[in-house]
Structure formats: structure tokens, C-alpha cells
């Protein structure tokens, strides 16, 4: 599903965020990307979503190398990836419905389909009935769930989440992670970057650990996962 082969990323300022990183993540896996702040977790997720391109090596999604993908094809590629951020990145002046609908509106989906999918996504995260509320009227945990609903509304096969529980208390953090676990159980591949070891310990999932941009021993899995496609 997702494969890194000797991937390095050097930014224009000379900082090398990743060095010779290699691993494989199979369909339907829930994988934690762990490491201290600055270890390279966010950069790794950005490479998957083509927010950044590798300086060396190959990043493949569904068996296709994406590093050389032409700019005009990137929007279509990103539709297969749901992205969740620590700070939600919600539109403050738009209601919940509009925030969740945004990826479908950009993709040009029919209005009837948008209404159906938005309500289904909100139902999955427990927010059905709050479509017309503004983000400021919601709790922090609810705002994060709106961000998750937006990520899944297009039914992507991959979800990448960058510190999605960083601003949440322990109970809310576990609630959010249970959502990700449920998505993986129906075949969605989920990668979660986090330094919250409390959350990691609560879930029996694979861990890929970075230190100064490199994998620590035991983190890589160069062979295809045995998780079955659903």
C-alpha cells in the first residue's frame, strides 16, 4: 500500500529531515509514527500526501512511485488520502456541514451526493445533528472529530494524521484513536504521527520510530504486511 525505499528529505536550508528511511505499510494497517519533536514524523506524512517530495529514494502508494508525479495530477492523487491535523484547520466562519463538505465541493461532487456523504461522515464520528454549528461553538474534541469527518468524507483508502491528539486530554485522545482503529478494521490504512506514548500503549499496533530523521532498530518492515485486504 505504502512503501518507502531509501528515502531522504533535505530542505532548502540544508536540514536533512529524513535519511535513508525504508518501510512498508499494508492495506488496513493502523501504524503509529513515533519519535521526539523534530524527529521527522511530520515530514514523513507530508511525503505520503505529496505536500513535499523526497530528495532521494522512492515513495510508492498502491505500487506507483509518486515522487515524480506531475503537478496537475496531484489534486486527483490527494483525493485518496484523508488528512487530519493537530490544529484542525477548520474554516471558522463556516458551519460544520460546509467544513466537512469541502473536499467533495472541490472535487465537483453532485449536491445530493455531498449531502449524503457529509451526514454519513458526521454520523461515524458522532456529530450528526450538529451540521449547522460553527466550529467555535464546539468543544476541542468535537472540533477534532469534525476534522476527522472531513478527512473520511471522500472515503479515502488512506488516512494520515499528524499529532491528532496533541491538544486533547487523555480520555478524548483515546476516543479519537478508537475512531482511527475502527477505520482500519474496515480496510482503511491509517498512519498516526504522535509522541503520546499513553495513546500508543493503549493500542496493539505497529510502531515506526524515528530519531533524528532515521529509523530506529526494529522499526522497518521491508516485507509486505500480512494484514489481509478487505
PyMOL commands that set and color helices and strands:
alter all, ss='L'
color gray80, all
select helices_A, chain A and resi 41-48+71-78+96-107+111-124+135-137+140-152+170-185+197-202
alter helices_A, ss='H'
color red, helices_A
select strands_A, chain A and resi 2-10+16-25+30-34+56-61+64-65+81-85+158-162+189-193+206-211+214-215
alter strands_A, ss='S'
color yellow, strands_A
deselect
rebuild
show_as cartoon
